[in-house]
Amino acid sequence: MEVKMSKQKFKVAVKEAFAGNSYPEGKPFLADFASDYDRRIFLPMLTDKHWGQLQPEELIFISNEIWYLTNEAFAYFLPAFLIHKFVGDFNTSISIYARLIPPDNLEEFSNFEVLTVLFTLQQRKVIKRFIEHFLDVNINYDRGVEAKRAREYWNKITQ
């Protein structure tokens, strides 16, 4: 296991890894199954914003409904969630971690891989650090089969 990273170093690593990201032009922010209500709530929060501009209140709200984001939107805004969840500025939903766990269902796994190929190797290494940190501080999650799957998958794609 790698040496633990300080909160400040992790924040710098995230900013460096995701610095050049821009949102893919023409890609929707919300999944097809999002309702009109969800679109009215989410779109003003996300449209024309850099991931670093999201406010804590917005991150908390979005993290509770993270499954509505498309893979592209999740990948783009993930750095903001990683920083705030790791640094501990406030309590975002556990769904951030859950969305980074490879599913055991083959159909869902294919969609998960579509998400993970959006990340560069440097970004994957930062995500792996986040997962390791999350499992270290949330001992209840570290014992399950999902934690094992997460560790194995992110170790494999960061080599």
TIKOL-815959 format. One line per 2 residues: number of its first residue (from 1); for each residue x, y, z of C-alpha. Coordinates in nm, 2 decimals. Example, Ala and Ser with C-alpha at 12.3 -4.5 7.8 and 13.67 -1.06 7.14 Angstrom:
REM TIKOL-815959
1	1.23 -0.45 0.78  1.37 -0.11 0.71;
//
This chain:
REM TIKOL-815959
1	0.00 0.00 0.00  0.12 0.35 -0.08;
3	0.22 0.61 0.18  -0.08 0.81 0.30;
5	-0.12 1.15 0.14  -0.19 1.47 0.33;
7	-0.51 1.65 0.26  -0.33 1.94 0.11;
9	-0.12 1.72 -0.12  -0.43 1.53 -0.23;
11	-0.60 1.86 -0.31  -0.29 1.96 -0.52;
13	-0.28 1.62 -0.69  -0.65 1.65 -0.79;
15	-0.61 2.00 -0.92  -0.30 1.90 -1.13;
17	-0.46 1.58 -1.26  -0.78 1.75 -1.37;
19	-0.64 2.09 -1.46  -0.68 2.06 -1.84;
21	-1.03 1.91 -1.83  -1.31 2.09 -2.02;
23	-1.67 1.97 -2.05  -1.72 1.78 -2.38;
25	-1.92 2.01 -2.61  -2.27 1.90 -2.68;
27	-2.28 1.63 -2.42  -2.58 1.63 -2.18;
29	-2.53 1.68 -1.81  -2.82 1.46 -1.70;
31	-2.91 1.10 -1.78  -3.22 1.03 -2.00;
33	-3.41 0.90 -1.70  -3.39 1.24 -1.51;
35	-3.73 1.41 -1.48  -3.82 1.76 -1.59;
37	-3.81 1.86 -1.22  -3.45 1.73 -1.19;
39	-3.35 1.92 -1.50  -3.49 2.24 -1.36;
41	-3.30 2.19 -1.04  -2.97 2.06 -1.18;
43	-2.91 2.24 -1.50  -2.87 2.59 -1.35;
45	-2.61 2.45 -1.10  -2.41 2.28 -1.37;
47	-2.44 2.48 -1.69  -2.13 2.69 -1.78;
49	-1.95 2.61 -1.46  -1.60 2.48 -1.41;
51	-1.58 2.20 -1.16  -1.38 2.42 -0.93;
53	-1.67 2.67 -0.91  -1.92 2.44 -0.75;
55	-2.02 2.57 -0.40  -2.04 2.33 -0.10;
57	-2.42 2.36 -0.09  -2.43 2.26 -0.46;
59	-2.19 1.97 -0.41  -2.39 1.84 -0.12;
61	-2.72 1.86 -0.31  -2.57 1.70 -0.63;
63	-2.39 1.43 -0.44  -2.73 1.30 -0.31;
65	-2.85 1.27 -0.66  -2.52 1.17 -0.83;
67	-2.69 0.90 -1.03  -2.87 1.15 -1.25;
69	-2.54 1.28 -1.39  -2.42 1.13 -1.72;
71	-2.08 0.96 -1.72  -1.93 1.27 -1.88;
73	-2.08 1.51 -1.62  -1.98 1.28 -1.34;
75	-1.62 1.25 -1.47  -1.60 1.63 -1.52;
77	-1.73 1.73 -1.18  -1.57 1.45 -0.99;
79	-1.26 1.65 -0.89  -1.47 1.89 -0.68;
81	-1.63 1.59 -0.50  -1.30 1.42 -0.45;
83	-1.14 1.73 -0.29  -1.43 1.80 -0.06;
85	-1.49 1.44 0.04  -1.12 1.38 0.11;
87	-1.04 1.71 0.27  -1.36 1.68 0.48;
89	-1.49 2.03 0.43  -1.84 1.90 0.45;
91	-2.03 1.57 0.43  -2.12 1.47 0.08;
93	-2.32 1.16 0.01  -2.16 0.82 0.01;
95	-2.29 0.79 -0.35  -1.96 0.95 -0.47;
97	-1.77 0.64 -0.36  -2.05 0.41 -0.47;
99	-2.03 0.54 -0.82  -1.66 0.45 -0.83;
101	-1.72 0.08 -0.73  -1.72 -0.16 -1.03;
103	-2.05 -0.34 -1.03  -2.06 -0.72 -1.04;
105	-2.34 -0.72 -1.30  -2.19 -0.76 -1.65;
107	-2.42 -0.51 -1.82  -2.36 -0.24 -1.55;
109	-1.99 -0.32 -1.56  -1.98 -0.23 -1.93;
111	-2.13 0.11 -1.85  -1.89 0.15 -1.56;
113	-1.59 0.09 -1.80  -1.74 0.36 -2.03;
115	-1.70 0.59 -1.73  -1.35 0.49 -1.63;
117	-1.20 0.53 -1.98  -1.29 0.90 -1.96;
119	-1.01 0.94 -1.70  -0.64 0.97 -1.78;
121	-0.39 0.75 -1.60  -0.30 1.04 -1.37;
123	-0.66 1.09 -1.29  -0.72 0.72 -1.22;
125	-0.43 0.73 -0.97  -0.59 1.02 -0.79;
127	-0.92 0.83 -0.78  -0.74 0.52 -0.65;
129	-0.60 0.74 -0.37  -0.94 0.86 -0.29;
131	-1.08 0.51 -0.27  -0.80 0.40 -0.04;
133	-0.86 0.70 0.18  -1.23 0.64 0.19;
135	-1.18 0.27 0.29  -0.92 0.37 0.55;
137	-1.16 0.61 0.73  -1.48 0.42 0.67;
139	-1.39 0.08 0.82  -1.74 -0.06 0.77;
141	-1.70 -0.03 0.39  -1.35 -0.18 0.40;
143	-1.47 -0.53 0.49  -1.71 -0.60 0.21;
145	-1.69 -0.76 -0.13  -1.75 -0.41 -0.29;
147	-1.43 -0.28 -0.13  -1.23 -0.57 -0.26;
149	-1.37 -0.52 -0.61  -1.29 -0.15 -0.59;
151	-0.94 -0.20 -0.48  -0.87 -0.47 -0.74;
153	-1.02 -0.28 -1.03  -0.85 0.05 -0.95;
155	-0.52 -0.12 -0.88  -0.54 -0.30 -1.22;
157	-0.62 0.02 -1.42  -0.35 0.23 -1.25;
159	-0.05 0.00 -1.33;
//
